[in-house]
Amino acid sequence: MRRYVDIGSIIVISITFVLFVIALFTKGFTHDLLLEAGILLISVKLIMMAYRSGVFYNDILQELKNLKETLNKKS
């Protein structure tokens, strides 16, 4: 998994989580905490989508390599 999650994603997750924990202790369990939780979930969702795009890209690249090898064998 490390090869799909870059250092920028790890930094974003860390900063967002730290800010979420700070908001938890300063705001308590109020409406603002729900807003902070939403922001945390959005950040995680974006990073999950980036991971999924990376996996999809590698799958397509592998398919193209296989297709190229097949075409080269037939020539």
Residue pairs with C-beta under 8 A, 6 or more apart in sequence:
1 51
4 50
4 51
4 54
4 55
5 47
5 51
9 47
9 50
9 51
12 43
12 47
13 43
13 44
13 47
16 39
16 40
16 43
16 44
17 40
19 36
20 36
20 37
20 39
20 40
23 32
23 33
23 36
24 33
24 36
27 33
27 36
